[in-house]
Amino acid sequence: MTKSLARRNGADFRMPSDEELDSIAAYVLSIGRAEDFDLKKLKLHSGSARRGQKLYTDTGMLGEPGHKNCNSCHFNGGGTGA
């Protein structure tokens, strides 16, 4: 936790050690789902959630106006070692 929002190394926070970084990485990887669900088949009830789902799973051409395809990078990698 930072001591203030100034973000001065050594005064407001300290950089984590390699051991701490390894521990954080192990924790983050341990909290993912063991299996991904099919996001395109997931039935959402909220209109805004369905719009977000459509943007997230868009597989249009890169660079095309409105192209999002968030899932191409932000897929679940935890739990399986992937």
N, C-alpha and C positions, 0 to 999 in steps of 0.2 A: 504494500500500500504506500502510496506517496504521502508525504507530509504536507505538501501543498501542490498547487497546480503549476508552479514555476518550472518544475521538471529539470532541476539542476542536479546532475549526477554527483553523488557524494554528499549533497546537502539535503535534497528533498527525497531522494531514493538512492538505492544502490543497484548495480547490475547483478543479476543472479549468477551464481557459480555454474560451471558445467554440470556438476552433480544435480543442482536444483533444476536446471533446464531439462536434464534427462528425466528427472522425477515428474516434472510438469508434462512432458511429452508422453510418458508412460500412463499418467492419469488420464489425459485427454483421449488417448487411443483406447483406454479401457471402458469409456462411457458410451461408445457408439453402439448401434444396434448390431446384433449378431447377423441379421439378414435384412436386406433392404426390402421394402414393400414396393409394389408397382404404383408409383405416384400417379400415373395416368389413369389407373383404374380406381383410385381412392375416391370415394363419394363424399364431397364436401357440401355442407348445407348453406353456408354463407356465400352471398354473391361476391363479396370482396375476396374471400378465400378462394373461390373458383377462378376469379380473374388472376390472382396471384399464382395459382396452380398452372394456369395456361401460360403465363409469362415464364415461370420457372422451367417448364418442360418444353418450351418452344424449341423446335429443331430446325428452324428456317436457316437460310444461308447466312454465314457470317457477313457482317457489314450491311445486310438488308435492313431497311428502316424498321424499327420496332423489334428487331431480333434481340432476344434476351438469352435463352438457353442457359440459365444459371446452373442447371443440373449437370452440364458438361464438365464443370470444375468443382461444384459444391455438392458432390455426391457423398454418401455416407461411406467412410472408410474405416470406422472403428469396429472393434469387437472381433473382426476376423483376421486382423493383422494386415489387411489390405491398405 
